[in-house]
Amino acid sequence: MGRGRAKAKQIKVARKLKYYSPDTDLNRLQQELGSESQASGSSDPYDNEPDYSDYADKYNVDDDDEEDDYTQRES
């Protein structure tokens, strides 16, 4: 009992948040978003990664070949 007022207040606040749309300054938003992308430089976070392709070629081991050798030794 006594929860009716609190629940009504919560519903009122929820409806206000759901249906109220404040005036948005789209020009200001565009400036903020535009300046952020220019400040960060490149948009790809992996551009600063070192090139590991040489290591991949050097240390690439095909595990399937090793299993075949092992099964042949057992036979």
C-alpha positions as CSV (number, residue, x, y, z in Angstrom):
1,M,0.0,0.0,0.0
2,G,1.0,3.6,-0.5
3,R,3.1,2.8,-3.6
4,G,0.6,4.3,-6.0
5,R,2.0,7.8,-5.8
6,A,5.6,6.7,-6.2
7,K,4.7,4.5,-9.2
8,A,2.6,7.3,-10.8
9,K,5.6,9.7,-10.3
10,Q,8.0,7.2,-11.9
11,I,5.6,6.7,-14.9
12,K,5.3,10.5,-15.3
13,V,9.1,10.9,-15.3
14,A,9.5,8.0,-17.7
15,R,7.0,9.4,-20.1
16,K,8.6,12.8,-19.9
17,L,12.0,11.3,-20.8
18,K,10.6,9.2,-23.6
19,Y,8.6,11.9,-25.4
20,Y,10.5,15.1,-24.6
21,S,13.1,16.0,-27.2
22,P,15.2,19.0,-26.3
23,D,16.3,21.5,-28.9
24,T,19.5,20.2,-30.4
25,D,22.0,22.5,-31.9
26,L,22.9,20.5,-35.0
27,N,25.6,22.9,-36.1
28,R,27.4,22.6,-32.8
29,L,27.1,18.8,-32.9
30,Q,28.6,18.7,-36.4
31,Q,31.5,20.9,-35.3
32,E,32.2,18.6,-32.3
33,L,32.0,15.5,-34.4
34,G,34.1,17.0,-37.2
35,S,36.8,18.3,-35.0
36,E,37.0,14.9,-33.2
37,S,37.7,13.0,-36.4
38,Q,40.3,15.5,-37.5
39,A,42.1,15.6,-34.2
40,S,42.4,11.8,-34.0
41,G,44.1,11.6,-37.5
42,S,43.4,8.3,-39.1
43,S,40.2,6.6,-38.4
44,D,41.7,3.1,-38.6
45,P,43.1,2.1,-35.2
46,Y,45.3,-0.6,-36.7
47,D,47.4,1.8,-38.9
48,N,50.0,2.0,-36.1
49,E,50.4,-1.8,-35.9
50,P,53.8,-3.2,-36.9
51,D,54.0,-5.4,-39.9
52,Y,54.2,-9.0,-38.8
53,S,54.0,-10.6,-42.2
54,D,57.7,-11.5,-42.2
55,Y,57.3,-13.3,-38.9
56,A,54.2,-15.1,-40.1
57,D,56.0,-16.4,-43.2
58,K,59.0,-17.4,-41.1
59,Y,57.2,-19.1,-38.2
60,N,54.1,-20.4,-39.9
61,V,53.8,-24.1,-39.0
62,D,51.2,-26.3,-40.6
63,D,49.9,-28.4,-37.7
64,D,48.1,-30.8,-40.0
65,D,51.4,-32.1,-41.4
66,E,52.8,-32.9,-37.9
67,E,49.7,-34.9,-37.1
68,D,50.1,-37.0,-40.2
69,D,53.7,-37.7,-39.4
70,Y,52.7,-38.8,-35.9
71,T,49.9,-41.2,-37.1
72,Q,52.3,-42.7,-39.6
73,R,54.9,-43.5,-36.9
74,E,52.3,-45.3,-34.7
75,S,51.2,-47.6,-37.5
